[in-house]
Amino acid sequence: MKKVNEGSRYTYIVNSTGVALMEINNPPMNALSWSVLDEIRDTLLAAIHNEEVRVIVFTGAGKAFIAGADIGELNDFTTAREGAESLINGQELSNLMMHADKPIIAAINGFCLGGGMEMALACHIRLADETATLGLPEIKLGIIPGYGGTQRTPRLIGRARALELILSGNFVNGKQAEAYGMINRAVPKGTVVEEAMKLAEAISSKSRIAVGAAIRAVGEGSAMDLHTGMKLEREMFGICYASEDKKEGAAAFLEKRVPKFKDK
């Protein structure tokens, strides 16, 4: 295991398979203050640009994934314009996660609320402890989600169910979140990081070219009409088809062995 990005509170650890475990550590509940948002962004960018990193597992220290924004900072701004502009860093961070060309897996432990839920929604894949607490409770403070929650949630679980969560501010546990389609799956209590690492290692063994092409095809294609999305899929397939990794993958299949991809 190799610890990286020592200058930040949010170091990440890279194992021998290229999986980076990034842990948010802002006791007691990992609240997203302005400075924490900046540090998460810097650490995440370092992991994305690190050639040793193939997959990122994103989790929280202690009893929370991220319990939301730092409520004490909500009174820093008074006008509508200031309030709107205060969201820019959080939205840019969630967009960075969503559009990263390396898979980011959220390992949701404990409380995942407000801005924390929005960070999880921006990850490519989400696993949650079955006892985790998830929700978008901003309405209880007289505001609405602002880091993409009103946009990503209905795209994942449908308009009516998204509005139920957003307008009530009610919480759901991991099993309910799985049933709603908010997460990929709920896992037994205390195993979410372990399960996320297993999934990350399965992905890290694949061709980086194919993984990146799939992320782009799904991510960009979901915002296109079907005809345009199919064209993008053909382009991404062509990139993979011309790679050495495709030749190796096909040869390994025919020879009944495990492929040795070189990301070329």
Buried (B, 14 or more C-beta within 10 A) or exposed (E): EEEBBEEBEBBBBBBEBBBBBBBBEBEEBBBBBEEBBEBBBBBBBBBBEBEEBBBBBBBBBBBBBBBBBBEEBEEEEEEEEEBEEBBEBBBEBBEBBBEBEBBBBBBBBBBBBBBBBBBBBBBBBBBBBBBBBBBBBBBEEEEEBBBBBBBBBBEBBEEEBBEEBBEEBBBBBBBBBBEBEBBBBBBEEEBBBEBBBEBBBEBBBBBBBBBBBBBBBBBBBEEEEEEEBEEBBEEBBEBBEEBEBBEBBEEBEEEEEEBEBEBE
